[in-house]
Each structure stands twice: as structure tokens, then as C-alpha cells.
Amino acid sequence: MSTTWKYLPILKWKQGERIALRELFDAHWEVTVPLIEVMSEPVGQDSTSFRAGMDEVGRKMEAAIPDGKPIAIDARYVDPAYGSQAKLLFAVCKRIARTSKRAIIPVVSETMTALNLSQLEEEFPEVILRIHTPSVAPMQITGFVANLTGQGYTKKRIHILVDQFSIVKEDVGAKTAAVKPFLQEAFAVGCRSVTLSGGAFPINLTGYKQGAHTIPRVEWQVWSRIQKTREFPGLRYADYTVSNPAMPPAIDPLQLNPSIAIRYAGPTDWHLFKGGGFKGGRPGTYQGLCKLLMIDPVYSGSGFSFGDSEYAKKMASPKKPNPNGNPSSWRKEATSHHIAFVVSKL
């Protein structure tokens, strides 16, 4: 039986994202399948530390994701320098499937389709072919699919993810025109499904002063324009929630001082409520941001999602001894609302 979804949130499996998934309502899970980009230190796939690390990832997925809900797994960041990415993906998916007790859908890149995927094909009934539009041409999609079918996958076992990657502040009309040829090729090849993704949240909040701002949800606006054309019936949606698709630059943790902030999804934009730095921040900063959110018309109400209820609680009575929370709690609340909001609009 083929997996269906309307929404494919792409997550880097940070603690805040894990808690946000754990607190989703049943209605959210009915149309959502998470795609997890698994992170790890560069270690060989046969090492004890690798196995222990993947088992820990699987246990956390079991705790966060309901029984019976499949998980898409992308292993590209586990060890990019490892010699056989196909074997590494198989090893990651196999161990996570065992410890999470969940059905796994491996995510393969374009270059991986030319590798030996026989183990993957025998073990996992479905696969997601992730097309990175900045790196390939639309006409190449047919060849990537042919590589998979040549290794035993029927087209009805292949889902295509057309990923625009980072499109921060890009022109919506230009991005819509640019991605359409990819969608035309993806639909023409006749696989099980096609999903469109992209990420327009900035990699950090540098350049935004303290106060309220809006950030265009370019990926949603592009998807909405395409939907209105009715040219691609059944097109599914994906995004990177409140994160940028790119890996953040390596910075000494001692030098980091993230801004206390709320990232809140609205119909066409994120509403950013930004305070001062976390280190040495005034105790009432986050409470003040929650107040700003709750008097803004964009606020969905405390019953809308777990994250929205947390904003209401923290506005009324900030937790002590850390009333401003931390980067993990901010991400938890923002991701929770974001997923609920997207589901409500699909």
C-alpha cells in the first residue's frame, strides 16, 4: 500500500522539533509524514558508535511519532565523506526501522540513483527521489527515475520531491516560472506522487532589529500560485518549517548569543517578534514577545496548537528560573504552530 500525505515537513531532528511532533494533534498526523534529515558525526557505518547513535535516533523517533505513521529518512548529512552513500543510507534506515518500530521511506539523491540500491529496493517498498533544482536540469528527472526502475523499483513505488532548497526573499513569480518545468517533467514520468518543497526562512536573524517584522513564506506562495493554475492535480506540499534548508555555519558555541524570538507562520508571511540576545537577556523579554503576538490579528488562539497554548501560558505566567526559555523551546513552539497552520490550509 502506497503512503499518502498532504504535508511533508523537512526537519533536522532538533530537540524542539521532536517535542513539537510529539505534541501534534491526531488531525495533524492524518495528512502529515515527516522527512527527517538525520545528523551524526563522521563515523564508519560498522562502528559501535554509529550503531549506538542510529539506535538512539530511532528510539527518539518512536517516542515522538505515532505508531503506524511512516517516516521519510534522508541520510546525506550522516557522513558526507563516506565512500558508499547507498550502503550508508541502507544501514541508517535499517537500524532506525528496527529501533523506531516505524515504516521507513528512504530518501535518495539524484547522484545516488546511479549507485547499487539493490539492498534498499529489497528491504523498503517505497523510496523518495529528492530533486535539488539548483543542481540539475528538468530533463534529467526521466533519467534518474529510469535508474531506479532499472534496479527493481516500479514507478508506483517512487515518490518525487522537487526541492527548490533555499529561496529566502526570492521573487515569487520568478520562482514559480523556474520550478514549473521540473514539475512538468516529474508529472510526465508517471511516478506515485510529486511533492514541491522549498525553504524561505533566513539561516539566522542577523539584520533584523528588535521588534516586529514579516518574512515572506516564498515556498508557500509559489505552491499556492501553482495550485491556482490546476496544472498539476495532486501536487503535495513540503517545507522546512521555521528553519533554513542550509546547514548553519560552524560557530564556536561560546560565541553564540541567539536572539530571543518568536517565529510565527501566517497566511503568506512569518511574523517575527524579536527581542535581545539570550545571554544576559531581560527576564521578561519572552513574555513581552508573547504579549505582542497575542494582540496581533495573526494569532490563531491558544487552542489552535500545542505551541499556541504555550505562548498563552508563558504570557500569563513565565516559567522560573528561566522565564525566557531557550532556543530549543522557541523552536518547539514555532514548529508546533507552523505544522498545525500548514495542515489547516491544505
Backbone hydrogen bonds in HBPLUS format (Angstrom, degrees):
<---DONOR---> <-ACCEPTOR-->    atom                        ^
c    i                          cat <-CA-CA->   ^        H-A-AA   ^      H-
h    n   atom  resd res      DA  || num        DHA   H-A  angle D-A-AA Bond
n    s   type  num  typ     dist DA aas  dist angle  dist       angle   num
A0006-LYS N   A0031-VAL O   2.84 MM  25  5.18 172.7  1.85 138.4 140.9     1
A0237-TYR N   A0006-LYS O   3.10 MM 231  6.12 168.1  2.11 148.6 150.9     2
A0007-TYR N   A0031-VAL O   3.03 MM  24  6.22 160.5  2.07 164.8 164.3     3
A0033-VAL N   A0007-TYR O   3.10 MM  26  6.54 158.8  2.15 165.6 172.2     4
A0008-LEU N   A0237-TYR O   2.91 MM 229  6.31 143.8  2.04 144.6 155.6     5
A0035-LEU N   A0009-PRO O   2.93 MM  26  6.01 177.3  1.93 156.2 155.7     6
A0010-ILE N   A0239-ASP O   2.79 MM 229  5.94 169.9  1.80 167.7 169.9     7
A0011-LEU N   A0035-LEU O   2.85 MM  24  6.19 164.8  1.88 167.0 172.3     8
A0037-GLU N   A0011-LEU O   2.80 MM  26  6.05 172.8  1.81 173.2 175.8     9
A0017-GLU N   A0014-LYS O   2.99 MM   3  5.29 120.4  2.35 105.2 120.1    10
A0018-ARG N   A0014-LYS O   2.99 MM   4  6.33 156.3  2.05 157.2 164.8    11
A0019-ILE N   A0015-GLN O   3.05 MM   4  6.37 161.8  2.09 156.7 160.3    12
A0020-ALA N   A0016-GLY O   3.01 MM   4  6.16 155.5  2.07 141.2 148.6    13
A0021-LEU N   A0017-GLU O   2.98 MM   4  6.23 157.7  2.03 151.3 155.9    14
A0022-ARG N   A0018-ARG O   3.05 MM   4  6.28 159.0  2.09 146.1 152.1    15
A0023-GLU N   A0019-ILE O   3.09 MM   4  6.31 137.7  2.28 145.7 155.9    16
A0023-GLU N   A0020-ALA O   3.26 MM   3  5.29 132.8  2.50  94.8 106.8    17
A0024-LEU N   A0021-LEU O   3.17 MM   3  5.33 170.8  2.18 110.8 113.2    18
A0028-HIS N   A0025-PHE O   3.03 MM   3  5.37 131.5  2.27 105.4 117.9    19
A0029-TRP N   A0025-PHE O   3.36 MM   4  6.81 154.1  2.44 150.2 156.6    20
A0030-GLU N   A0026-ASP O   3.22 MM   4  6.52 132.6  2.46 145.2 157.6    21
A0031-VAL N   A0028-HIS O   3.41 MM   3  6.14 156.2  2.47 115.4 119.7    22
A0072-ALA N   A0034-PRO O   3.00 MM  38  6.19 167.5  2.02 163.2 162.3    23
A0036-ILE N   A0072-ALA O   2.80 MM  36  6.13 163.8  1.83 163.8 158.6    24
A0074-ASP N   A0036-ILE O   2.97 MM  38  6.13 170.3  1.98 157.2 156.0    25
A0038-VAL N   A0074-ASP O   3.01 MM  36  6.24 147.7  2.12 158.0 168.2    26
A0047-SER N   A0044-GLY O   3.17 MM   3  5.52 166.7  2.19 114.9 118.9    27
A0051-ARG N   A0047-SER O   3.18 MM   4  6.52 166.9  2.20 153.6 155.6    28
A0052-ALA N   A0048-THR O   2.94 MM   4  6.13 164.9  1.97 152.9 157.6    29
A0053-GLY N   A0049-SER O   2.88 MM   4  5.95 153.9  1.95 142.2 149.7    30
A0054-MET N   A0050-PHE O   2.95 MM   4  6.21 163.3  1.98 157.8 161.1    31
A0055-ASP N   A0051-ARG O   2.93 MM   4  6.07 153.3  2.00 147.0 154.9    32
A0056-GLU N   A0052-ALA O   3.01 MM   4  6.20 149.7  2.10 142.8 150.5    33
A0057-VAL N   A0053-GLY O   3.05 MM   4  6.37 153.8  2.12 144.4 151.5    34
A0058-GLY N   A0054-MET O   2.93 MM   4  6.19 159.4  1.98 146.9 152.2    35
A0059-ARG N   A0055-ASP O   2.94 MM   4  6.22 155.6  2.00 147.8 153.9    36
A0060-LYS N   A0056-GLU O   3.08 MM   4  6.30 157.1  2.13 148.1 153.8    37
A0061-MET N   A0057-VAL O   2.99 MM   4  6.28 146.5  2.10 146.3 156.2    38
A0062-GLU N   A0058-GLY O   2.94 MM   4  6.22 153.3  2.01 148.4 155.6    39
A0063-ALA N   A0059-ARG O   3.11 MM   4  6.38 148.1  2.21 141.6 149.5    40
A0064-ALA N   A0060-LYS O   3.08 MM   4  6.23 137.5  2.27 137.9 148.7    41
A0064-ALA N   A0061-MET O   3.18 MM   3  5.07 126.4  2.48  92.7 106.4    42
A0065-ILE N   A0061-MET O   2.89 MM   4  5.68 153.5  1.96 156.6 159.3    43
A0069-LYS N   A0066-PRO O   3.16 MM   3  5.68 161.0  2.20 134.7 135.6    44
A0071-ILE N   A0103-ALA O   2.92 MM  32  6.35 153.0  1.99 159.4 167.4    45
A0105-ILE N   A0071-ILE O   2.87 MM  34  6.07 158.1  1.92 144.1 146.6    46
A0073-ILE N   A0105-ILE O   2.99 MM  32  6.15 153.1  2.06 138.4 144.8    47
A0107-VAL N   A0073-ILE O   2.86 MM  34  5.70 137.0  2.05 163.4 151.3    48
A0078-VAL N   A0075-ALA O   3.07 MM   3  5.35 164.7  2.10 114.3 119.3    49
A0082-TYR N   A0079-ASP O   2.93 MM   3  5.50 167.9  1.94 125.0 128.9    50
A0088-LEU N   A0084-SER O   3.05 MM   4  6.29 155.7  2.11 147.5 155.1    51
A0089-LEU N   A0085-GLN O   2.88 MM   4  6.02 160.8  1.92 145.5 149.9    52
A0090-PHE N   A0086-ALA O   3.05 MM   4  6.28 160.6  2.09 146.2 151.5    53
A0091-ALA N   A0087-LYS O   2.91 MM   4  6.13 162.0  1.94 148.9 153.7    54
A0092-VAL N   A0088-LEU O   2.89 MM   4  6.11 163.1  1.92 155.5 159.8    55
A0093-CYS N   A0089-LEU O   2.94 MM   4  6.08 175.0  1.94 155.6 157.3    56
A0094-LYS N   A0090-PHE O   2.86 MM   4  5.91 159.2  1.91 151.2 157.6    57
A0095-ARG N   A0091-ALA O   3.12 MM   4  6.21 166.6  2.14 147.6 150.5    58
A0096-ILE N   A0092-VAL O   3.00 MM   4  6.12 164.7  2.02 153.6 158.6    59
A0097-ALA N   A0093-CYS O   2.86 MM   4  5.87 155.7  1.92 144.1 151.3    60
A0098-ARG N   A0094-LYS O   3.16 MM   4  6.34 152.0  2.24 140.0 147.0    61
A0099-THR N   A0095-ARG O   3.04 MM   4  6.30 167.9  2.06 155.3 157.3    62
A0100-SER N   A0096-ILE O   2.81 MM   4  5.62 157.2  1.86 148.9 155.7    63
A0101-LYS N   A0097-ALA O   3.08 MM   4  5.53 137.5  2.27 128.2 137.2    64
A0128-ILE N   A0106-PRO O   2.90 MM  22  6.25 164.5  1.93 160.8 164.7    65
A0108-VAL N   A0128-ILE O   2.80 MM  20  6.15 159.4  1.84 165.3 172.4    66
A0130-ARG N   A0108-VAL O   2.89 MM  22  6.03 170.5  1.90 168.1 171.2    67
A0113-THR N   A0110-GLU O   3.18 MM   3  5.63 149.0  2.28 107.7 116.0    68
A0114-ALA N   A0111-THR O   3.31 MM   3  5.95 159.3  2.35 113.8 118.8    69
A0115-LEU N   A0112-MET O   2.99 MM   3  5.29 163.2  2.02 112.8 118.3    70
A0121-GLU N   A0117-LEU O   2.88 MM   4  6.11 163.7  1.90 160.8 165.7    71
A0122-GLU N   A0118-SER O   3.03 MM   4  6.18 154.9  2.10 148.2 154.0    72
A0123-GLU N   A0119-GLN O   3.13 MM   4  6.24 146.7  2.25 145.5 153.8    73
A0124-PHE N   A0120-LEU O   2.93 MM   4  5.83 166.1  1.95 158.7 161.5    74
A0127-VAL N   A0157-ARG O   3.02 MM  30  6.44 146.0  2.14 164.8 174.1    75
A0159-HIS N   A0127-VAL O   2.90 MM  32  6.24 164.8  1.93 160.3 165.2    76
A0129-LEU N   A0159-HIS O   2.73 MM  30  6.11 162.4  1.76 170.7 173.5    77
A0161-LEU N   A0129-LEU O   2.85 MM  32  5.98 171.9  1.86 149.4 150.6    78
A0131-ILE N   A0161-LEU O   2.72 MM  30  5.91 166.2  1.74 162.5 167.4    79
A0163-ASP N   A0131-ILE O   2.77 MM  32  5.69 163.6  1.80 161.1 166.8    80
A0135-SER N   A0132-HIS O   2.90 MM   3  5.70 160.0  1.94 130.0 136.4    81
A0133-THR N   A0163-ASP O   3.00 MM  30  5.99 153.0  2.07 143.5 151.9    82
A0140-GLN N   A0137-ALA O   3.03 MM   3  5.61 157.9  2.08 118.6 125.5    83
A0141-ILE N   A0138-PRO O   3.12 MM   3  5.87 165.8  2.14 123.8 127.6    84
A0143-GLY N   A0140-GLN O   3.05 MM   3  5.35 119.6  2.43 104.5 118.9    85
A0144-PHE N   A0140-GLN O   3.10 MM   4  6.47 154.5  2.17 154.8 162.5    86
A0145-VAL N   A0141-ILE O   3.01 MM   4  6.29 162.6  2.04 158.7 162.7    87
A0146-ALA N   A0142-THR O   2.95 MM   4  6.15 153.4  2.02 143.3 151.5    88
A0147-ASN N   A0143-GLY O   2.97 MM   4  6.24 146.4  2.09 143.9 152.1    89
A0148-LEU N   A0144-PHE O   3.27 MM   4  6.64 148.9  2.37 141.0 148.3    90
A0148-LEU N   A0145-VAL O   3.03 MM   3  5.13 118.3  2.43  96.6 111.7    91
A0149-THR N   A0145-VAL O   2.89 MM   4  6.24 164.8  1.91 159.0 163.0    92
A0150-GLY N   A0146-ALA O   2.89 MM   4  5.91 145.1  2.01 141.9 151.3    93
A0151-GLN N   A0148-LEU O   2.98 MM   3  5.25 152.7  2.06 105.2 114.0    94
A0153-TYR N   A0148-LEU O   3.27 MM   5  5.65 149.8  2.36 146.2 137.9    95
A0152-GLY N   A0149-THR O   3.19 MM   3  5.22 165.7  2.21 107.4 108.5    96
A0157-ARG N   A0154-THR O   2.93 MM   3  5.43 161.9  1.96 116.4 121.6    97
A0158-ILE N   A0155-LYS O   3.11 MM   3  5.20 165.0  2.13 108.6 112.2    98
A0192-ARG N   A0155-LYS O   3.13 MM  37  6.35 127.2  2.42 156.1 142.2    99
A0192-ARG N   A0158-ILE O   2.88 MM  34  5.66 135.1  2.08 154.0 165.4   100
A0160-ILE N   A0193-SER O   2.93 MM  33  6.15 174.6  1.93 148.0 149.6   101
A0195-THR N   A0160-ILE O   2.84 MM  35  6.28 153.1  1.92 158.6 167.3   102
A0162-VAL N   A0195-THR O   2.77 MM  33  6.05 160.3  1.80 177.6 174.9   103
A0197-SER N   A0162-VAL O   2.86 MM  35  6.12 164.0  1.89 157.3 155.0   104
A0164-GLN N   A0197-SER O   2.95 MM  33  6.05 178.4  1.95 133.7 133.9   105
A0199-GLY N   A0165-PHE O   2.86 MM  34  5.75 151.9  1.94 154.5 147.4   106
A0167-ILE N   A0199-GLY O   2.83 MM  32  5.81 165.6  1.85 143.3 147.3   107
A0170-GLU N   A0167-ILE O   3.26 MM   3  5.37 166.3  2.28 123.1 120.0   108
A0175-LYS N   A0171-ASP O   2.97 MM   4  6.17 162.3  2.00 155.1 160.3   109
A0176-THR N   A0172-VAL O   2.91 MM   4  6.02 153.1  1.98 147.9 155.5   110
A0177-ALA N   A0173-GLY O   3.06 MM   4  6.28 164.0  2.09 148.3 151.9   111
A0178-ALA N   A0174-ALA O   2.95 MM   4  6.10 151.2  2.03 143.4 152.1   112
A0179-VAL N   A0175-LYS O   3.03 MM   4  6.11 149.0  2.13 145.6 151.6   113
A0180-LYS N   A0176-THR O   3.26 MM   4  6.29 139.4  2.44 144.8 153.7   114
A0182-PHE N   A0179-VAL O   3.06 MM   3  5.40 125.6  2.37 107.9 121.6   115
A0183-LEU N   A0179-VAL O   3.16 MM   4  6.54 155.7  2.23 153.2 160.5   116
A0184-GLN N   A0180-LYS O   2.85 MM   4  6.12 158.4  1.89 159.0 165.6   117
A0185-GLU N   A0181-PRO O   3.09 MM   4  6.25 161.7  2.12 143.8 147.7   118
A0186-ALA N   A0182-PHE O   2.89 MM   4  6.05 159.2  1.93 146.5 153.2   119
A0187-PHE N   A0183-LEU O   2.87 MM   4  5.99 161.9  1.91 152.7 156.3   120
A0188-ALA N   A0184-GLN O   2.99 MM   4  6.04 153.0  2.07 140.7 148.9   121
A0189-VAL N   A0185-GLU O   3.18 MM   4  6.30 141.8  2.33 146.6 153.7   122
A0190-GLY N   A0187-PHE O   3.26 MM   3  5.68 150.1  2.36 108.4 116.2   123
A0236-ARG N   A0194-VAL O   2.93 MM  42  6.18 173.8  1.94 151.5 153.5   124
A0196-LEU N   A0236-ARG O   2.93 MM  40  6.21 164.3  1.96 144.0 142.1   125
A0238-ALA N   A0196-LEU O   2.91 MM  42  5.87 136.9  2.10 158.1 147.9   126
A0208-TYR N   A0205-LEU O   3.14 MM   3  5.78 162.4  2.17 139.0 140.2   127
A0211-GLY N   A0274-LYS O   2.87 MM  63  5.21 150.8  1.96 134.9 143.7   128
A0274-LYS N   A0211-GLY O   2.86 MM  63  5.21 172.3  1.87 154.2 153.3   129
A0213-HIS N   A0272-LEU O   2.83 MM  59  5.02 149.9  1.92 145.7 154.0   130
A0272-LEU N   A0213-HIS O   2.81 MM  59  5.02 156.3  1.87 140.1 146.7   131
A0215-ILE N   A0270-TRP O   2.89 MM  55  5.04 153.6  1.96 142.5 149.8   132
A0270-TRP N   A0215-ILE O   2.75 MM  55  5.04 163.7  1.78 149.5 152.9   133
A0217-ARG N   A0268-THR O   2.93 MM  51  5.59 168.6  1.94 139.3 139.0   134
A0220-TRP N   A0217-ARG O   3.10 MM   3  5.52 121.6  2.46 106.8 120.3   135
A0221-GLN N   A0217-ARG O   3.01 MM   4  6.31 162.5  2.04 156.9 162.6   136
A0222-VAL N   A0218-VAL O   2.84 MM   4  6.05 158.2  1.89 157.4 162.8   137
A0223-TRP N   A0219-GLU O   3.09 MM   4  6.21 166.8  2.11 141.9 145.8   138
A0224-SER N   A0220-TRP O   2.84 MM   4  6.01 157.2  1.89 149.6 156.3   139
A0225-ARG N   A0221-GLN O   3.03 MM   4  6.20 156.2  2.09 143.8 149.5   140
A0226-ILE N   A0222-VAL O   3.05 MM   4  6.31 161.7  2.08 153.9 158.9   141
A0227-GLN N   A0223-TRP O   2.91 MM   4  6.14 152.9  1.98 147.2 155.1   142
A0228-LYS N   A0224-SER O   3.12 MM   4  6.35 149.3  2.22 144.3 151.4   143
A0229-THR N   A0226-ILE O   3.14 MM   3  5.38 140.4  2.30 102.2 112.9   144
A0230-ARG N   A0227-GLN O   3.10 MM   3  5.41 146.7  2.22 107.3 116.6   145
A0235-LEU N   A0232-PHE O   3.22 MM   3  5.80 148.1  2.32 142.3 139.9   146
A0243-SER N   A0240-TYR O   3.02 MM   3  5.58 157.9  2.07 135.7 142.8   147
A0255-GLN N   A0252-ASP O   2.75 MM   3  5.35 152.3  1.82 120.5 129.6   148
A0256-LEU N   A0253-PRO O   3.19 MM   3  5.17 151.9  2.27  99.1 107.5   149
A0278-PHE N   A0258-PRO O   2.79 MM  20  5.67 144.5  1.91 151.5 158.7   150
A0260-ILE N   A0276-GLY O   2.89 MM  16  5.88 170.2  1.90 165.4 162.1   151
A0275-GLY N   A0260-ILE O   2.67 MM  15  5.07 164.6  1.70 178.3 172.7   152
A0262-ILE N   A0273-PHE O   2.91 MM  11  5.11 149.5  2.00 138.9 149.0   153
A0273-PHE N   A0262-ILE O   3.02 MM  11  5.11 162.9  2.05 146.1 151.7   154
A0264-TYR N   A0271-HIS O   3.07 MM   7  5.01 158.6  2.11 132.8 138.7   155
A0271-HIS N   A0264-TYR O   2.64 MM   7  5.01 164.7  1.67 148.5 152.2   156
A0266-GLY N   A0269-ASP O   2.71 MM   3  5.27 143.1  1.84 151.8 163.5   157
A0281-GLY N   A0278-PHE O   3.24 MM   3  5.07 164.5  2.26 117.1 113.7   158
A0285-THR N   A0282-ARG O   3.10 MM   3  5.54 164.8  2.13 127.5 127.2   159
A0288-GLY N   A0284-GLY O   3.00 MM   4  6.16 154.6  2.07 149.2 156.0   160
A0289-LEU N   A0285-THR O   3.04 MM   4  6.42 149.9  2.13 147.9 156.4   161
A0290-CYS N   A0286-TYR O   2.91 MM   4  6.21 155.4  1.97 151.5 158.2   162
A0291-LYS N   A0287-GLN O   3.00 MM   4  6.31 149.1  2.10 145.2 153.5   163
A0292-LEU N   A0288-GLY O   3.03 MM   4  6.35 156.1  2.09 145.4 151.5   164
A0293-LEU N   A0289-LEU O   2.94 MM   4  6.24 157.5  1.99 149.9 155.8   165
A0294-MET N   A0290-CYS O   2.92 MM   4  6.12 163.3  1.95 149.9 154.1   166
A0295-ILE N   A0291-LYS O   3.15 MM   4  6.35 133.8  2.38 146.5 156.1   167
A0296-ASP N   A0293-LEU O   3.01 MM   3  5.16 151.6  2.09 105.1 114.2   168
A0299-TYR N   A0296-ASP O   3.09 MM   3  5.89 164.9  2.11 127.0 130.5   169
A0304-PHE N   A0301-GLY O   3.15 MM   3  5.60 168.5  2.16 118.9 121.9   170
A0309-SER N   A0305-SER O   3.07 MM   4  6.38 152.8  2.15 147.5 154.6   171
A0310-GLU N   A0306-PHE O   3.01 MM   4  6.31 147.7  2.11 147.6 157.0   172
A0311-TYR N   A0307-GLY O   3.03 MM   4  6.38 150.9  2.12 147.7 155.0   173
A0312-ALA N   A0308-ASP O   3.19 MM   4  6.47 157.9  2.24 144.2 149.3   174
A0313-LYS N   A0309-SER O   2.98 MM   4  6.24 158.7  2.03 147.1 152.9   175
A0314-LYS N   A0310-GLU O   2.92 MM   4  6.06 164.1  1.95 152.9 156.9   176
A0315-MET N   A0311-TYR O   2.97 MM   4  6.09 136.2  2.17 141.2 152.4   177
A0316-ALA N   A0312-ALA O   3.08 MM   4  6.28 154.0  2.15 144.8 151.2   178
A0317-SER N   A0313-LYS O   2.81 MM   4  5.94 163.3  1.83 155.1 160.0   179
A0325-GLY N   A0322-ASN O   3.07 MM   3  5.64 168.8  2.08 122.8 125.6   180
A0329-SER N   A0326-ASN O   3.03 MM   3  5.38 115.7  2.46 108.4 123.3   181
A0330-TRP N   A0326-ASN O   3.01 MM   4  6.28 160.5  2.05 163.1 169.5   182
A0331-ARG N   A0327-PRO O   3.07 MM   4  6.18 157.7  2.13 141.3 147.1   183
A0332-LYS N   A0328-SER O   2.93 MM   4  6.12 156.6  1.98 146.8 153.7   184
A0333-GLU N   A0329-SER O   3.13 MM   4  6.30 167.4  2.15 149.9 151.1   185
A0334-ALA N   A0330-TRP O   3.01 MM   4  6.15 165.9  2.03 150.3 154.8   186
A0335-THR N   A0331-ARG O   2.81 MM   4  5.79 165.1  1.84 153.6 157.9   187
A0336-SER N   A0332-LYS O   3.02 MM   4  6.07 158.8  2.07 144.3 150.6   188
A0337-HIS N   A0333-GLU O   3.13 MM   4  6.33 170.2  2.14 149.6 151.6   189
A0338-HIS N   A0334-ALA O   2.93 MM   4  6.03 160.7  1.97 144.8 151.2   190
A0339-ILE N   A0335-THR O   2.98 MM   4  6.13 173.9  1.98 157.7 157.6   191
A0340-ALA N   A0336-SER O   3.19 MM   4  6.33 168.8  2.21 149.4 152.8   192
A0341-PHE N   A0337-HIS O   2.79 MM   4  5.93 156.1  1.84 155.7 163.0   193
A0342-VAL N   A0338-HIS O   2.92 MM   4  6.16 167.8  1.94 158.9 161.2   194
A0343-VAL N   A0339-ILE O   3.01 MM   4  6.18 170.4  2.02 154.0 156.8   195
A0344-SER N   A0340-ALA O   3.05 MM   4  6.20 150.0  2.14 141.0 149.1   196
A0345-LYS N   A0342-VAL O   2.99 MM   3  5.27 144.8  2.12 106.1 116.6   197
A0346-LEU N   A0343-VAL O   3.32 MM   3  5.34 155.5  2.38 102.0 108.9   198
